[in-house]
Amino acid sequence: MSEITADVVSHLANLARIALTPEEIEKLTGELGVIVDSVAKVSEVATPDVPATSHPIRLVNVFRPDVPGETLTTEQALAGAPEHDGSRFKVSAILGEEQ
């Protein structure tokens, strides 16, 4: 059982300058008690021989292998372009001359 009492919650609320109603103190006493008990249970099994984890399920890369495939030739890539210079796309300037 945890050491969290209504007096402890009230004291902590006072230190944090949080105004709590008696109903809120009662509710938080129960919630904080559950949290403290849960942390205590985890601490019991968290021994040095148990490695720390950041996720309960091992994370793996789900992407396919990066294998080069067929690519477009320059002519194919530029075929649908409104403007090109034979090897690159041509685009209008979007900044003024002063840029």
C-alpha positions in Angstrom: 0.0 0.0 0.0 1.3 3.5 -0.8 2.1 6.3 1.7 -0.1 8.8 -0.2 -2.6 10.3 2.2 -5.0 13.2 1.9 -2.6 15.2 4.1 0.3 14.5 1.7 -1.8 15.5 -1.3 -3.0 18.7 0.4 0.6 19.5 1.4 1.9 19.0 -2.1 -0.9 21.1 -3.6 0.0 23.9 -1.1 3.6 23.7 -2.1 2.7 23.9 -5.8 0.2 26.7 -5.0 -2.7 24.7 -6.5 -6.1 25.2 -4.9 -7.9 21.8 -4.6 -11.3 21.1 -3.3 -11.8 18.2 -0.7 -13.3 16.1 -3.5 -10.2 16.7 -5.7 -7.9 15.9 -2.9 -9.8 12.6 -2.3 -9.7 11.7 -6.0 -6.0 12.6 -6.4 -5.1 10.6 -3.2 -6.5 7.5 -4.8 -4.9 8.2 -8.2 -1.5 9.0 -6.8 -1.6 6.0 -4.6 -2.2 3.7 -7.7 0.7 5.4 -9.5 3.1 5.0 -6.5 2.1 1.3 -6.2 2.6 0.7 -9.9 6.1 2.3 -9.8 6.9 0.1 -6.8 5.9 -3.1 -8.7 8.0 -2.1 -11.6 10.9 -1.4 -9.3 10.7 -4.9 -7.9 11.3 -6.5 -11.3 13.7 -4.0 -12.7 16.9 -5.7 -11.6 20.3 -5.1 -13.1 20.1 -8.3 -15.2 16.9 -7.0 -17.0 17.9 -4.7 -19.9 16.1 -1.3 -20.1 13.7 -0.9 -22.9 12.0 2.1 -24.5 9.2 0.0 -26.1 7.5 -3.2 -25.0 7.7 -4.7 -28.5 11.0 -4.9 -30.4 11.0 -2.3 -33.1 12.3 -3.3 -36.5 12.5 -1.6 -39.9 9.4 -2.5 -41.9 10.7 -1.1 -45.2 11.8 -3.2 -48.1 15.4 -3.5 -49.0 16.7 -0.6 -51.0 17.4 -2.2 -54.3 18.1 0.0 -57.4 15.6 -0.5 -60.2 14.9 0.9 -63.6 15.0 4.6 -63.8 13.9 7.1 -66.4 16.3 8.4 -69.0 16.8 12.2 -69.2 14.7 12.3 -72.3 11.9 10.3 -70.7 11.9 12.6 -67.6 11.9 15.8 -69.7 9.3 14.5 -72.2 6.3 16.0 -70.3 8.0 19.1 -69.1 6.6 22.4 -70.3 10.1 23.8 -70.7 13.5 22.3 -70.6 17.0 23.0 -72.0 17.8 19.4 -73.0 19.2 18.2 -69.7 17.3 20.1 -67.0 13.8 21.4 -66.2 13.4 25.2 -66.8 11.3 27.1 -64.3 10.3 30.7 -64.0 12.1 32.8 -61.4 10.0 33.4 -58.3 12.1 36.0 -56.8 12.7 39.5 -58.0 15.8 40.7 -59.7 17.1 42.2 -56.4 17.3 38.7 -55.0 
